[in-house]
């Protein structure tokens, strides 16, 4: 918190050394993937519109969900394979003819990736007081690390429409909760035309474990800023918003270079 910084009087003299339970990052990696020709699947209603389209344009891509599977690597102690499955909501604009207006549809596509990271070893069993008797079994929770994936907003690069399917079209399994975002029924077979998208993806993958760490304690974090009370009057609330000068006067390239 920006308002809880130490003042000059006590920044160099801590009161005591305290032990905390924190999540330590044991290993991490970042990657930039260009996902080429990813098959986009649609609901039955949207697929009917795709079948009538003559051209297509990609508008936007968003990450719906990411499934993570963490498994220890045999004969390589302390290392883990992280299998990642990304599911994207692809927003497309269909054109039925040269002079027709665009029709917006949404489809789903996926991307699988595997990384290997170091996560150390642990052989303890973890039991917590927050678990009830039914949830807490006799074996306790496994002493596995935790995999965390950070995903930036994908970049919508391009999309192409084809008659029929490509020869090398891999099998795709879409979870039910992802299908529900598109009405619950995804058309896999009756596709006169298919769409393939190219997406730019930036990710950071981390392996995290709970560890006990000894840190210097300076003081308790006591907020020194009062809470601002909202007003029921919308005009009074609007007056508190700064005028958006950057929206009317975009920065030049020189301003961007100076900030960088």
VENTAMO-V846333 format. One record per pair of residues at least 6 apart in sequence whose C-alpha atoms are under 6 Angstrom apart, sorted by the first residue. I is the first residue (numbers start at 0). J is the second residue. D is the distance in Angstrom with one decimal. If there is no record, write none. Layout:
i->I j->J d->D
i->I j->J d->D
//
This chain:
i->13 j->215 d->6.0
i->13 j->216 d->5.5
i->13 j->217 d->4.2
i->14 j->216 d->5.8
i->14 j->217 d->5.3
i->15 j->215 d->6.0
i->15 j->216 d->5.4
i->16 j->214 d->5.6
i->16 j->215 d->4.5
i->16 j->216 d->5.8
i->17 j->213 d->5.6
i->17 j->214 d->5.6
i->18 j->212 d->5.5
i->18 j->213 d->4.5
i->19 j->211 d->5.5
i->19 j->212 d->5.4
i->20 j->210 d->5.6
i->20 j->211 d->4.6
i->21 j->209 d->5.5
i->21 j->210 d->5.6
i->22 j->207 d->6.0
i->22 j->208 d->5.4
i->22 j->209 d->4.5
i->23 j->207 d->5.5
i->23 j->208 d->5.5
i->24 j->206 d->5.8
i->24 j->207 d->4.6
i->25 j->118 d->5.6
i->25 j->206 d->5.7
i->25 j->207 d->5.9
i->26 j->116 d->6.0
i->26 j->117 d->5.5
i->26 j->205 d->5.9
i->26 j->206 d->5.4
i->27 j->204 d->5.4
i->27 j->205 d->4.2
i->28 j->203 d->5.7
i->28 j->204 d->5.4
i->29 j->202 d->5.7
i->29 j->203 d->4.3
i->30 j->201 d->5.9
i->30 j->202 d->5.5
i->31 j->200 d->5.8
i->31 j->201 d->4.7
i->32 j->199 d->6.0
i->32 j->200 d->5.1
i->33 j->198 d->5.9
i->33 j->199 d->4.7
i->34 j->197 d->5.4
i->34 j->198 d->5.0
i->35 j->197 d->4.5
i->36 j->195 d->4.8
i->36 j->196 d->5.2
i->36 j->197 d->5.4
i->37 j->195 d->5.1
i->37 j->196 d->5.1
i->38 j->195 d->4.5
i->39 j->106 d->5.8
i->39 j->107 d->5.4
i->39 j->108 d->4.7
i->39 j->194 d->5.5
i->39 j->195 d->5.7
i->40 j->106 d->5.3
i->40 j->107 d->5.2
i->41 j->106 d->4.6
i->41 j->185 d->5.5
i->41 j->186 d->5.9
i->42 j->184 d->5.6
i->42 j->185 d->4.4
i->42 j->186 d->5.5
i->43 j->186 d->5.4
i->50 j->191 d->5.5
i->50 j->192 d->5.1
i->52 j->93 d->5.8
i->52 j->94 d->5.5
i->52 j->95 d->4.4
i->53 j->95 d->5.2
i->54 j->94 d->5.3
i->55 j->92 d->5.7
i->55 j->93 d->4.7
i->56 j->91 d->5.7
i->56 j->92 d->5.2
i->57 j->91 d->4.5
i->57 j->157 d->5.9
i->57 j->158 d->5.6
i->58 j->90 d->5.5
i->58 j->91 d->5.4
i->59 j->90 d->5.1
i->59 j->155 d->5.5
i->60 j->88 d->5.6
i->60 j->89 d->4.6
i->60 j->153 d->6.0
i->60 j->155 d->5.6
i->61 j->87 d->5.5
i->61 j->88 d->5.2
i->62 j->87 d->4.5
i->63 j->86 d->5.6
i->63 j->87 d->5.3
i->64 j->86 d->5.5
i->65 j->84 d->5.5
i->65 j->85 d->4.6
i->66 j->83 d->5.8
i->66 j->84 d->5.0
i->67 j->82 d->5.8
i->67 j->83 d->4.9
i->68 j->81 d->5.7
i->68 j->82 d->5.0
i->69 j->80 d->5.9
i->69 j->81 d->4.8
i->70 j->79 d->5.5
i->70 j->80 d->5.4
i->71 j->79 d->4.3
i->72 j->78 d->5.8
i->72 j->79 d->5.2
i->77 j->117 d->5.8
i->77 j->118 d->5.5
i->77 j->119 d->4.2
i->77 j->120 d->5.1
i->78 j->116 d->5.7
i->78 j->117 d->4.3
i->78 j->118 d->5.7
i->79 j->115 d->5.6
i->79 j->116 d->5.6
i->80 j->114 d->5.8
i->80 j->115 d->4.5
i->81 j->113 d->5.5
i->81 j->114 d->5.3
i->82 j->112 d->6.0
i->82 j->113 d->4.5
i->83 j->111 d->5.6
i->83 j->112 d->5.1
i->83 j->113 d->6.0
i->84 j->110 d->5.8
i->84 j->111 d->4.6
i->85 j->109 d->5.4
i->85 j->110 d->5.1
i->86 j->108 d->5.8
i->86 j->109 d->4.5
i->87 j->107 d->5.5
i->87 j->108 d->5.3
i->88 j->106 d->5.9
i->88 j->107 d->5.0
i->89 j->105 d->5.6
i->89 j->106 d->5.1
i->89 j->107 d->5.9
i->90 j->105 d->4.6
i->91 j->103 d->5.7
i->91 j->104 d->5.4
i->92 j->101 d->5.5
i->92 j->102 d->5.3
i->92 j->103 d->4.4
i->93 j->101 d->5.3
i->93 j->102 d->4.9
i->94 j->101 d->5.0
i->118 j->206 d->5.7
i->121 j->142 d->5.5
i->122 j->142 d->6.0
i->123 j->142 d->6.0
i->124 j->139 d->5.4
i->124 j->140 d->5.9
i->125 j->139 d->5.5
i->125 j->140 d->5.3
i->126 j->139 d->5.6
i->144 j->207 d->5.6
i->144 j->208 d->4.9
i->145 j->206 d->5.7
i->145 j->207 d->5.0
i->146 j->205 d->5.7
i->146 j->206 d->4.7
i->147 j->204 d->5.8
i->147 j->205 d->5.1
i->148 j->203 d->5.7
i->148 j->204 d->4.6
i->149 j->202 d->5.5
i->149 j->203 d->5.1
i->150 j->202 d->4.6
i->151 j->201 d->5.6
i->153 j->199 d->5.6
i->153 j->200 d->5.0
i->154 j->198 d->5.7
i->154 j->199 d->4.7
i->155 j->198 d->5.2
i->156 j->197 d->5.5
i->156 j->198 d->5.4
i->157 j->196 d->5.7
i->157 j->197 d->5.2
i->158 j->195 d->5.6
i->158 j->196 d->4.2
i->159 j->194 d->5.7
i->159 j->195 d->5.4
i->160 j->193 d->5.7
i->160 j->194 d->4.5
i->161 j->192 d->5.5
i->161 j->193 d->5.3
i->162 j->192 d->4.6
i->163 j->191 d->5.2
i->163 j->192 d->4.9
//
